[in-house]
Amino acid sequence: MLQVTAAIVLLLCIQCQAIDLKPQANFDETKFLGKWFGVMAASNCPVFNIMKKDMTMPIIFYAKEGNTMKRSVAFKTPKGCQQMDSSMEAVESGHYTHNSVHGDNEFMILKTDYTSFAMDYTKTVHEGHDCVTFELYGRTTEVSGTIKEAFMHGVHTMGLKDEDTLTIPGGAECEVKEN
């Protein structure tokens, strides 16, 4: 297990230190599809920093829709459960783009073992500014401490700070609704 963890950390470091991030090599979209829980997140986005005090654990669901990847995120707000859906166009395996109210987004799965954790990277360009978000998912509401350490190493390597990071509290109360 220690060798696997060391390999994950090394791969993440190599990927994050490069100016041009790459999605996981040999990414298998079929294995990645389905339900994930948002466990940790880090971002320099102003919207994230405003919202993080009220965040609870989201449920993220990935599905294939023709040639696009659909990402649905269900989360609790003071007004009840909300859901955001996006259809992402593939650039290459594990690398997608989509537009949102917050700007043009580039989205990559940097690392996953498909069964317990995944780490993604999103860059949003909004009003001429780059906004970076790094997320850690689990197939359950918990991931190992070793994976959390690797995530934090990636956070720092990307130039994000501890105060940009949130271990997302709560019990994933809102389920994704299919449209």
FENQUI-V500555 format. One record per run of one state. SS is the DSSP state (hx for helix, st for strand, lp for the rest). FROM is the first residue (numbers start at 1). TO is the last residue. If there is no record, write none. Layout:
ss = <SS & SS>
from = <FROM & FROM>
to = <TO & TO>
//
This chain:
ss = <lp & hx & lp & hx & lp & st & lp & hx & lp & st & lp & st & lp & st & lp & st & lp & st & lp & st & lp & st & lp & hx & lp & hx & st & lp>
from = <1 & 2 & 18 & 29 & 33 & 34 & 44 & 46 & 55 & 59 & 66 & 68 & 78 & 80 & 93 & 95 & 101 & 103 & 113 & 117 & 127 & 129 & 139 & 145 & 158 & 162 & 165 & 168>
to = <1 & 17 & 28 & 32 & 33 & 43 & 45 & 54 & 58 & 65 & 67 & 77 & 79 & 92 & 94 & 100 & 102 & 112 & 116 & 126 & 128 & 138 & 144 & 157 & 161 & 164 & 167 & 179>
//
